[in-house]
Amino acid sequence: MARSLPSNTPFTLLLIILLCTCSLAHLDRFESTILNQNNTQNTNSNEVNFTAAGSDKISIIGQPIHLGDYVHASILIHNQGDIRDSVRLVVEGIDDSIWFGEYVEIDSGSSREISVSLLPSKVGNNEFNWSVYGPGGGIDDDLNGSFSIEVRDKQLLQIEFNSYLWTSEEGLQVISRVYLSEGVSRDIMVMIFDNDDKDNPLQSLQVSLDYGSRIIIFDLGDPIVDTLFIEAIPIYWNPIVFNSENTSTLSVNPPVTSVEIEFDNIYPQKPSENENISFEYTVTNTGNSKINSGLIRLITSDQTIIHEENFPSLLPDATYSGKIIITEWPYIQPTNVSIYFISEEYYASNWILIDSANSPQSSSLPFDIYAVSYGTVAGLTVVIMAKIVISAVVNRTPSTINDSKLRPPRESRINANKSRKQEKREVSCPLCEQRLNVPLSHEGLVRCPSCESNFEVLPLSENVSEEINLDEVQKEVSEDNDEIEILSSSSEGDMLNCPSCEQKLRVLESKRPVRARCPACRCEFMALSKEK
């Protein structure tokens, strides 16, 4: 039959726990007391086996000491006994702290160093007692004493990004600055990360620092980052770090290469055949990275390179101006000339149309001679067809609807002229097909307000009847014109592409619609404004 626990069992357990806690709290002090007693007992014996080998003063290694640093205390012990035995160094602080060194075995007649590492607890003067303890006794009375250590405050560690340089040729170079306050030399580990991935450092470096500032440079290549994070990690020491001064962040921008090239001046504007012509140009580096040296080329529309020269490297936001002279200009017709800047993987270009003073079609005319020719043909076609229709209407048989045997009285010529002066007729521009209202009796040149071209309006026959169906005439003309297919091209701005060879041409948007001709492939097309 099982026995039940007494009613006061919880109280008994609590008492046991309290006794164990008190025993553990005083364990170190108790061992220290036993050590002192053993030393006293051993010292009082007649057999003294361990003495100081040389000075009986303890040595302190590592001063000056900063708070958080371990201090190494040591002394050299000689075994003058007959057997091999072991001893260790014990250090006690005035705040009841105690540190025990490792046991060191010393052969008979030999000397060895014993040591212990201790950690001061406060800034300023720290008092300590030391003694040598051996399990077998025989310790000299002089192997104990006291010492003091002056402890300084912790050293300050700071790190920050100083600057960076990122170019497409040399990659990303980061310059950082590390500062250590006055005191002993320290070892640190400097690590740099992508700010979004702090588990995998981009680069790390172990550095030994002295008092003062030090510049550390990292060459990171071409990482895919926009923000960097750097950290200085102390190795085996504890610095003062206020507001995470041992870390820093830096935003970086990858290199952007952007180049612009423009014609500044061309002289003469219209060169004659075999005449010298000069091209002045400017290259601008609009990116944030240096561009390498390259080439400047002049190329005509048929891809003929008429000039090539070397170009120096250019820093960000810098410009370079140059001049190219072409001797004996070989072209007599309008020619597209393109200028190219080429440097490794990037280039820039621009172009200009060069007219010639010997050109059979001089660009000094305010209109295209081909467009005027086509317009004249279209106008003559309209007039001829109108005459045919008018003749058919005038010569038809008189009407007899009202059983009238007499013709209506003929209008006098004076009244007919007055009526004709007040009436207007509608004509179409042969170039852009814009419809215009002109006086019925007008003949001669008319200026189209849409395309600003001039065309001739021919007089109508005096026997034109009011019953002429002009809509039918226009319909027949439009049907004939539809048979002739004309290419067209449209764009926003003054630049557009030839619909045949994709050559870029300059046709003022304010002049459109207008018929244009490509100087490269001789294709004729209608230049239109792009509907917005």
Secondary structure per residue as TSV (DSSP state, phi and psi in degrees):
chain	resnum	aa	ss	phi	psi
A	1	M	-	360.0	126.3
A	2	A	-	-73.1	144.3
A	3	R	-	-96.1	140.9
A	4	S	-	-84.1	152.0
A	5	L	-	-72.0	148.5
A	6	P	-	-61.5	157.0
A	7	S	T	-66.9	-21.2
A	8	N	T	-97.8	18.1
A	9	T	H	-61.7	-46.2
A	10	P	H	-55.6	-40.5
A	11	F	H	-64.1	-38.6
A	12	T	H	-64.7	-43.6
A	13	L	H	-62.4	-43.2
A	14	L	H	-61.4	-39.7
A	15	L	H	-65.1	-39.4
A	16	I	H	-64.5	-42.3
A	17	I	H	-62.7	-42.4
A	18	L	H	-63.3	-40.5
A	19	L	H	-65.6	-40.0
A	20	C	H	-65.5	-39.8
A	21	T	H	-63.5	-44.9
A	22	C	H	-62.8	-37.0
A	23	S	H	-67.0	-40.4
A	24	L	H	-68.3	-36.6
A	25	A	H	-65.3	-31.0
A	26	H	T	-105.0	14.2
A	27	L	H	-66.5	-47.2
A	28	D	H	-62.2	-43.0
A	29	R	H	-63.9	-37.6
A	30	F	H	-65.4	-42.0
A	31	E	H	-65.5	-37.2
A	32	S	H	-62.5	-40.5
A	33	T	H	-63.9	-42.6
A	34	I	H	-62.1	-39.6
A	35	L	H	-61.8	-43.8
A	36	N	H	-64.0	-38.9
A	37	Q	H	-66.0	-42.6
A	38	N	H	-62.9	-41.0
A	39	N	H	-61.6	-40.7
A	40	T	H	-65.3	-43.4
A	41	Q	H	-65.0	-42.3
A	42	N	H	-67.2	-36.7
A	43	T	H	-67.4	-32.8
A	44	N	H	-74.8	-15.7
A	45	S	S	-74.8	163.5
A	46	N	S	-81.2	-15.4
A	47	E	-	-95.4	107.0
A	48	V	-	-107.9	108.3
A	49	N	-	-98.2	-28.3
A	50	F	E	-117.9	125.4
A	51	T	E	-133.9	168.1
A	52	A	E	-71.9	132.8
A	53	A	S	-92.9	87.3
A	54	G	S	106.9	-127.6
A	55	S	-	-73.7	143.1
A	56	D	-	-94.8	17.7
A	57	K	S	-96.8	141.5
A	58	I	-	-77.5	144.3
A	59	S	E	-102.6	135.8
A	60	I	E	-109.5	123.8
A	61	I	E	-109.8	135.8
A	62	G	S	107.8	7.4
A	63	Q	-	-78.3	150.4
A	64	P	S	-70.7	151.4
A	65	I	E	-105.7	135.4
A	66	H	E	-109.8	151.0
A	67	L	T	-57.5	131.2
A	68	G	T	99.2	-9.1
A	69	D	-	-93.0	144.2
A	70	Y	-	-82.2	142.7
A	71	V	E	-107.4	137.8
A	72	H	E	-108.2	116.3
A	73	A	E	-106.2	138.5
A	74	S	E	-150.3	160.8
A	75	I	E	-154.0	151.0
A	76	L	E	-96.9	123.9
A	77	I	E	-115.0	139.6
A	78	H	E	-113.7	134.1
A	79	N	E	-98.6	106.4
A	80	Q	-	-101.2	10.8
A	81	G	S	-80.8	-175.9
A	82	D	S	-94.1	-11.8
A	83	I	S	-126.6	164.2
A	84	R	-	-77.8	133.0
A	85	D	E	-145.4	170.2
A	86	S	E	-126.2	150.5
A	87	V	E	-142.9	166.8
A	88	R	E	-146.3	163.8
A	89	L	E	-100.1	134.8
A	90	V	E	-123.5	133.6
A	91	V	E	-125.7	133.1
A	92	E	E	-119.3	138.2
A	93	G	E	-94.5	163.3
A	94	I	T	-73.7	-11.7
A	95	D	T	-96.2	25.7
A	96	D	S	70.3	10.0
A	97	S	-	-81.8	151.0
A	98	I	E	-144.7	141.3
A	99	W	E	-129.2	132.8
A	100	F	E	-109.8	131.2
A	101	G	-	-82.3	169.4
A	102	E	-	-74.8	145.8
A	103	Y	-	-65.5	135.3
A	104	V	E	-121.7	123.7
A	105	E	E	-83.9	132.7
A	106	I	E	-123.6	124.3
A	107	D	-	-70.3	158.3
A	108	S	T	-61.1	127.6
A	109	G	T	83.6	2.9
A	110	S	-	-108.1	165.0
A	111	S	E	-128.0	139.6
A	112	R	E	-143.8	158.2
A	113	E	E	-91.5	135.9
A	114	I	E	-117.0	145.6
A	115	S	E	-147.6	169.9
A	116	V	E	-152.8	146.6
A	117	S	E	-104.9	131.0
A	118	L	E	-130.6	157.4
A	119	L	-	-121.9	107.3
A	120	P	-	-62.3	148.8
A	121	S	-	-105.3	-7.7
A	122	K	S	-147.8	159.9
A	123	V	S	-80.4	136.5
A	124	G	E	112.6	-151.4
A	125	N	E	-83.0	129.2
A	126	N	E	-121.6	125.0
A	127	E	E	-97.1	139.0
A	128	F	E	-139.6	150.9
A	129	N	E	-112.4	144.3
A	130	W	E	-133.1	156.3
A	131	S	E	-159.6	161.2
A	132	V	E	-108.4	131.9
A	133	Y	E	-123.3	136.1
A	134	G	-	-133.4	136.6
A	135	P	T	-61.1	-30.6
A	136	G	T	-91.3	2.0
A	137	G	-	76.4	-156.0
A	138	G	-	72.5	34.8
A	139	I	B	-95.6	132.5
A	140	D	-	-65.1	147.5
A	141	D	T	-63.0	-25.7
A	142	D	T	-80.8	-6.1
A	143	L	S	-87.3	56.2
A	144	N	E	-165.1	163.3
A	145	G	E	166.5	-159.7
A	146	S	E	-139.5	160.8
A	147	F	E	-155.7	163.2
A	148	S	E	-130.0	150.9
A	149	I	E	-130.3	131.4
A	150	E	E	-90.9	118.2
A	151	V	E	-105.9	128.8
A	152	R	E	-92.1	169.7
A	153	D	-	-71.1	164.3
A	154	K	-	-62.5	148.3
A	155	Q	-	-77.0	151.6
A	156	L	B	-95.4	133.7
A	157	L	E	-121.7	126.8
A	158	Q	E	-133.2	147.8
A	159	I	E	-144.0	144.4
A	160	E	E	-154.9	156.4
A	161	F	E	-78.6	133.6
A	162	N	E	-94.0	-52.2
A	163	S	E	-166.8	176.7
A	164	Y	E	-150.2	159.2
A	165	L	E	-139.9	122.6
A	166	W	E	-127.2	111.3
A	167	T	E	-123.5	157.3
A	168	S	T	-69.3	-22.3
A	169	E	T	-87.4	-44.7
A	170	E	T	-104.2	-5.4
A	171	G	E	78.9	-161.4
A	172	L	E	-93.2	123.1
A	173	Q	E	-118.9	121.8
A	174	V	E	-111.7	132.1
A	175	I	E	-112.2	123.1
A	176	S	E	-121.6	159.8
A	177	R	E	-126.2	130.6
A	178	V	E	-116.1	136.7
A	179	Y	E	-125.2	135.0
A	180	L	E	-125.4	129.8
A	181	S	-	-72.0	174.1
A	182	E	S	-61.9	137.7
A	183	G	S	153.6	-152.6
A	184	V	S	-81.3	163.8
A	185	S	-	-69.2	146.4
A	186	R	E	-132.3	150.8
A	187	D	E	-103.0	133.9
A	188	I	E	-135.0	161.8
A	189	M	E	-114.8	121.6
A	190	V	E	-102.0	125.3
A	191	M	E	-128.7	138.7
A	192	I	E	-122.2	134.6
A	193	F	E	-129.4	161.3
A	194	D	E	-71.7	131.0
A	195	N	T	-60.4	-22.1
A	196	D	T	-91.7	-4.7
A	197	D	B	-144.5	87.5
A	198	K	T	-91.5	9.6
A	199	D	T	-92.6	-22.9
A	200	N	S	-123.2	101.7
A	201	P	-	-67.1	143.5
A	202	L	S	-72.3	-34.3
A	203	Q	E	-163.9	148.6
A	204	S	E	-138.8	153.9
A	205	L	E	-153.3	130.4
A	206	Q	E	-91.8	130.9
A	207	V	E	-131.6	140.5
A	208	S	E	-100.4	119.5
A	209	L	E	-104.3	140.9
A	210	D	-	-106.9	175.3
A	211	Y	S	-59.9	131.9
A	212	G	E	118.3	-166.1
A	213	S	E	-101.6	152.9
A	214	R	E	-144.3	137.2
A	215	I	E	-93.4	130.9
A	216	I	E	-123.8	128.8
A	217	I	E	-112.4	132.9
A	218	F	E	-116.2	130.3
A	219	D	E	-104.3	110.0
A	220	L	E	-104.6	2.8
A	221	G	E	73.2	-132.9
A	222	D	S	-125.8	71.4
A	223	P	-	-74.9	157.8
A	224	I	S	-93.5	82.7
A	225	V	-	-140.3	157.4
A	226	D	S	-125.7	-15.2
A	227	T	E	-140.9	131.5
A	228	L	E	-106.7	150.7
A	229	F	E	-128.4	129.0
A	230	I	E	-124.0	144.2
A	231	E	E	-141.5	136.9
A	232	A	E	-104.3	117.0
A	233	I	E	-109.1	118.8
A	234	P	E	-70.1	145.8
A	235	I	S	-108.7	110.9
A	236	Y	S	63.2	33.1
A	237	W	S	-157.4	160.2
A	238	N	-	-115.6	110.3
A	239	P	-	-89.7	173.4
A	240	I	B	-87.6	125.9
A	241	V	-	-128.6	108.5
A	242	F	S	-99.5	126.1
A	243	N	S	53.4	42.2
A	244	S	S	54.5	50.0
A	245	E	T	-74.8	-5.7
A	246	N	T	-92.6	11.5
A	247	T	E	-134.0	158.7
A	248	S	E	-159.7	155.6
A	249	T	E	-124.7	156.7
A	250	L	E	-149.2	129.0
A	251	S	E	-89.2	133.2
A	252	V	-	-125.5	150.8
A	253	N	-	-117.6	128.1
A	254	P	-	-66.1	158.7
A	255	P	-	-66.8	138.1
A	256	V	-	-121.7	121.9
A	257	T	-	-103.1	120.3
A	258	S	-	-143.3	123.2
A	259	V	E	-126.3	139.8
A	260	E	E	-125.5	139.5
A	261	I	E	-131.7	136.1
A	262	E	E	-140.3	149.6
A	263	F	E	-80.2	129.9
A	264	D	E	-94.9	-42.6
A	265	N	E	-158.1	143.1
A	266	I	E	-126.4	128.0
A	267	Y	E	-138.4	128.5
A	268	P	S	-76.2	162.5
A	269	Q	S	-66.9	-35.1
A	270	K	S	-126.9	87.7
A	271	P	-	-74.0	148.1
A	272	S	-	-84.1	165.5
A	273	E	T	-63.0	135.2
A	274	N	T	68.5	15.4
A	275	E	-	-93.5	147.7
A	276	N	-	-73.5	142.9
A	277	I	E	-135.7	138.9
A	278	S	E	-115.9	142.1
A	279	F	E	-119.3	119.7
A	280	E	E	-102.1	132.6
A	281	Y	E	-136.6	164.1
A	282	T	E	-136.5	132.1
A	283	V	E	-111.1	130.1
A	284	T	E	-123.0	129.5
A	285	N	E	-89.8	101.5
A	286	T	-	-94.5	4.4
A	287	G	S	-93.8	-171.6
A	288	N	S	-108.5	15.1
A	289	S	S	-131.7	149.8
A	290	K	-	-68.1	139.4
A	291	I	B	-101.3	141.8
A	292	N	-	-77.7	169.5
A	293	S	-	-63.5	153.1
A	294	G	E	-154.6	-147.5
A	295	L	E	-129.0	149.4
A	296	I	E	-113.8	127.3
A	297	R	E	-128.6	142.1
A	298	L	E	-107.8	125.7
A	299	I	E	-131.0	134.8
A	300	T	E	-85.1	175.8
A	301	S	T	-66.0	-22.5
A	302	D	T	-91.1	19.1
A	303	Q	-	66.7	25.4
A	304	T	-	-87.3	125.2
A	305	I	E	-82.7	111.8
A	306	I	E	-96.9	-10.5
A	307	H	E	-162.1	145.9
A	308	E	E	-149.2	136.2
A	309	E	E	-148.6	159.2
A	310	N	E	-77.8	152.9
A	311	F	E	-129.5	134.1
A	312	P	-	-77.1	168.3
A	313	S	-	-68.2	156.9
A	314	L	B	-137.5	128.2
A	315	L	-	-77.0	164.0
A	316	P	T	-58.1	141.1
A	317	D	T	64.9	12.8
A	318	A	-	-95.9	157.1
A	319	T	E	-126.2	156.1
A	320	Y	E	-139.2	130.1
A	321	S	E	-114.3	140.4
A	322	G	E	-142.2	172.2
A	323	K	E	-139.6	132.6
A	324	I	E	-118.7	131.5
A	325	I	E	-115.8	123.0
A	326	I	E	-105.6	120.1
A	327	T	S	-88.2	142.1
A	328	E	S	54.2	73.3
A	329	W	-	-59.2	121.0
A	330	P	-	-89.3	-5.1
A	331	Y	-	-101.0	141.0
A	332	I	S	-111.7	-5.5
A	333	Q	S	-111.9	161.2
A	334	P	-	-56.6	133.7
A	335	T	E	-133.8	133.2
A	336	N	E	-80.2	128.0
A	337	V	E	-120.0	124.1
A	338	S	E	-107.9	141.4
A	339	I	E	-113.4	131.5
A	340	Y	E	-120.9	137.9
A	341	F	E	-108.8	121.9
A	342	I	E	-124.5	124.8
A	343	S	E	-147.8	105.5
A	344	E	T	53.7	-111.7
A	345	E	T	-96.6	6.2
A	346	Y	E	-137.1	156.9
A	347	Y	E	-154.3	165.8
A	348	A	E	-142.1	154.9
A	349	S	E	-149.7	163.3
A	350	N	E	-156.2	167.3
A	351	W	E	-147.8	165.2
A	352	I	E	-153.5	149.2
A	353	L	E	-95.7	120.8
A	354	I	E	-102.2	117.2
A	355	D	-	-87.7	165.0
A	356	S	-	-122.3	143.4
A	357	A	T	-69.7	-20.1
A	358	N	T	-94.9	6.5
A	359	S	-	-68.7	132.3
A	360	P	S	-64.1	-22.6
A	361	Q	S	-115.9	87.2
A	362	S	-	-73.9	137.1
A	363	S	T	-75.9	3.7
A	364	S	T	-75.8	-18.2
A	365	L	S	-67.9	145.7
A	366	P	S	-78.7	1.3
A	367	F	S	-146.1	166.8
A	368	D	-	-87.5	125.9
A	369	I	H	-64.7	-32.6
A	370	Y	H	-68.0	-40.1
A	371	A	H	-63.4	-39.6
A	372	V	H	-64.9	-38.8
A	373	S	H	-63.4	-46.7
A	374	Y	H	-61.7	-39.5
A	375	G	H	-64.5	-38.0
A	376	T	H	-64.3	-43.9
A	377	V	H	-60.8	-44.4
A	378	A	H	-63.3	-38.5
A	379	G	H	-65.9	-41.3
A	380	L	H	-64.1	-38.2
A	381	T	H	-61.3	-41.6
A	382	V	H	-62.5	-43.8
A	383	V	H	-65.1	-44.1
A	384	I	H	-62.1	-45.3
A	385	M	H	-66.6	-34.5
A	386	A	H	-65.0	-39.6
A	387	K	H	-64.2	-39.3
A	388	I	H	-62.2	-46.5
A	389	V	H	-64.5	-42.3
A	390	I	H	-62.9	-43.0
A	391	S	H	-61.7	-39.6
A	392	A	H	-65.8	-37.3
A	393	V	H	-71.5	-40.8
A	394	V	H	-68.1	-35.9
A	395	N	T	-91.9	11.8
A	396	R	S	-76.1	164.3
A	397	T	-	-72.2	136.8
A	398	P	-	-61.6	151.1
A	399	S	-	-76.9	144.8
A	400	T	-	-126.2	36.2
A	401	I	T	-65.2	-42.4
A	402	N	T	-94.9	24.1
A	403	D	-	53.5	28.2
A	404	S	-	-83.6	131.0
A	405	K	-	-95.3	-4.7
A	406	L	S	-116.1	145.2
A	407	R	-	-76.7	149.6
A	408	P	-	-64.2	152.8
A	409	P	-	-61.3	139.8
A	410	R	-	-79.0	136.6
A	411	E	-	-69.4	140.0
A	412	S	-	-66.1	154.1
A	413	R	H	-66.4	-32.2
A	414	I	H	-66.0	-45.3
A	415	N	H	-65.7	-36.7
A	416	A	H	-64.7	-39.9
A	417	N	H	-65.5	-40.4
A	418	K	H	-64.3	-43.3
A	419	S	H	-65.1	-38.1
A	420	R	H	-68.1	-33.0
A	421	K	H	-67.1	-32.8
A	422	Q	H	-82.3	-22.5
A	423	E	-	-82.8	158.0
A	424	K	E	-124.9	159.3
A	425	R	E	-129.2	161.8
A	426	E	E	-107.9	127.5
A	427	V	E	-124.8	157.8
A	428	S	E	-109.7	140.0
A	429	C	-	-68.6	126.0
A	430	P	T	-69.0	-15.0
A	431	L	T	-91.8	-48.9
A	432	C	T	-116.3	2.2
A	433	E	-	62.8	23.2
A	434	Q	-	-71.5	132.2
A	435	R	E	-85.6	132.0
A	436	L	E	-124.9	146.0
A	437	N	E	-100.9	119.5
A	438	V	E	-125.0	155.4
A	439	P	E	-54.8	144.8
A	440	L	T	-60.6	-32.9
A	441	S	T	-93.4	3.2
A	442	H	-	-74.0	140.8
A	443	E	-	-142.9	147.1
A	444	G	E	120.9	-157.2
A	445	L	E	-79.0	144.0
A	446	V	E	-132.9	138.2
A	447	R	E	-101.2	123.9
A	448	C	-	-76.5	125.8
A	449	P	T	-73.2	-13.8
A	450	S	T	-85.1	-56.4
A	451	C	T	-102.0	-1.2
A	452	E	-	59.6	28.8
A	453	S	-	-99.1	153.1
A	454	N	E	-101.9	138.0
A	455	F	E	-144.3	161.1
A	456	E	E	-97.2	134.9
A	457	V	E	-105.9	121.1
A	458	L	-	-86.3	150.9
A	459	P	-	-72.4	150.5
A	460	L	-	-85.4	157.2
A	461	S	-	-66.2	147.0
A	462	E	T	-67.0	-22.2
A	463	N	T	-95.6	26.6
A	464	V	-	-69.2	133.8
A	465	S	-	-96.8	154.2
A	466	E	T	-69.8	-11.6
A	467	E	T	-88.9	6.8
A	468	I	-	-65.7	131.5
A	469	N	-	-92.8	92.3
A	470	L	H	-67.2	-29.3
A	471	D	H	-62.9	-38.2
A	472	E	H	-67.2	-38.2
A	473	V	H	-63.1	-47.0
A	474	Q	H	-62.3	-35.7
A	475	K	H	-64.9	-44.0
A	476	E	H	-65.3	-39.0
A	477	V	H	-65.9	-41.9
A	478	S	H	-64.6	-34.9
A	479	E	H	-65.1	-38.6
A	480	D	H	-67.7	-38.5
A	481	N	H	-70.6	-28.1
A	482	D	H	-65.7	-22.6
A	483	E	T	-69.5	-22.8
A	484	I	S	-95.4	107.3
A	485	E	-	-83.8	124.0
A	486	I	-	-113.9	127.2
A	487	L	E	-68.7	157.2
A	488	S	E	-142.5	158.9
A	489	S	E	-147.7	142.1
A	490	S	E	-136.7	154.7
A	491	S	E	-166.5	167.3
A	492	E	S	-95.5	131.5
A	493	G	S	94.8	-176.8
A	494	D	S	-83.2	-10.7
A	495	M	E	-101.3	135.6
A	496	L	E	-146.3	167.6
A	497	N	E	-101.7	143.4
A	498	C	-	-66.6	130.3
A	499	P	T	-69.6	-11.6
A	500	S	T	-96.4	-49.5
A	501	C	T	-118.7	5.3
A	502	E	-	64.0	16.8
A	503	Q	-	-69.9	134.1
A	504	K	E	-75.0	130.7
A	505	L	E	-126.5	158.3
A	506	R	E	-110.6	110.7
A	507	V	-	-129.8	116.8
A	508	L	-	-56.0	130.8
A	509	E	G	-65.9	-27.6
A	510	S	G	-70.1	-19.3
A	511	K	G	-90.9	-9.6
A	512	R	-	-81.4	150.5
A	513	P	S	-76.7	142.9
A	514	V	E	-155.0	149.8
A	515	R	E	-81.2	133.5
A	516	A	E	-128.3	161.3
A	517	R	E	-130.5	130.0
A	518	C	-	-76.3	124.3
A	519	P	T	-71.8	-13.5
A	520	A	T	-86.3	-53.0
A	521	C	T	-108.5	0.0
A	522	R	-	66.8	18.0
A	523	C	-	-76.3	135.3
A	524	E	E	-104.1	133.8
A	525	F	E	-152.5	167.6
A	526	M	E	-95.2	121.9
A	527	A	E	-88.2	119.1
A	528	L	E	-118.7	158.5
A	529	S	E	-87.1	138.8
A	530	K	-	-73.5	131.9
A	531	E	-	-67.3	130.9
A	532	K	-	-94.8	360.0
